[in-house]
Amino acid sequence: MNYESISQVIINTIAEHKELLGIEDSQDITPSTRLYGENGVLDSLSLVHLIVEIERAINLELKIEVSLSDSKAFSQERSPFRTIDSLTSFALTRLS
Amino acid sequence: MKKKFFITGTSRGIGHSLAIDYLAAGHSVIGCSRSESTINDPNYCHYIVDLSSEESIRTLFFKMREDDVVFDVLVNNAGSAFMNHILLTPPKDVEKIMNINFVSLFHITKESVKIMRANGESGRIINLVSIASSLNIEGESVYIASKSAVSAFTRSMVRELSPFGITINAIGVPLMNIGLVEKVPLHLKETILSKQGFKRFGETKDISNVISFLMKEESSYISGQIINLAGVPI
């Protein structure tokens, strides 16, 4: 399990669920994409959808059970879900 | 229309009785308990779980996902009765009752929503609480606090679950003729019955009647409600 594989699962999951997440088709998704907080592409409900879908994707693709629940989930400044990069790093800590 | 139920605590008491009734009506039931299944039916699937353990609940849902389990209706039935005077109640008993009656329900609900949200807008969550919360029975303060936590959880979850098309309601269960009633002393049974609007023990059909109503497609606009049985106002 490494950074690249988790990051790819996250990017693929976002791409697969753009409509559910309210993200426009034309929006590029890269590791630096702001997900949540200032200039983020997700509102709080979309963030919930995304996190659940990522848990599911990690479970299905990597055969690993992971919970990405976090008490700072909705913090504008400290949410681990602010960017794909921060989300990937956070997921790795939960998987280690 | 046939539904798929997930009922917690199906080895005995209300959960067992509800499972038998819904299976007889042609529905499918997934059940769980600490012990082996006591129900033998092709439309019944049983998981062994220790609901006092978050790890055990996580394992339960991991297995469910492996088995591609889906369900429409979650009935949070499992729980534990408790009676004692506050001055004689060890703090560890409070933690134990809150854990089994509320914290485990939180974990079960959270993981169930992840499954139910994928089913479209038809999910139903029904929490079994107690009319004791409305009657303020002496000696039941810890039990009542744990069940009242579930009632408050039920009311406040509405806005978080409505975007998924899932309703959440609770049924205030009265003194029943099965299940945890065995642990209730006779004098307390008489006290509770005297305070109920209807002076009889509740039966499983009294509960399943409300569940059947809440399951209906036409009930998709009803959420966050606590429906007390036995003629006991909230």
Interface residues (C-beta under 8 A of the other chain):
Chain A: L45 V52 E55 R56 N59 E65 S67
Chain B: R58 F62 R65 K114 R117 P163
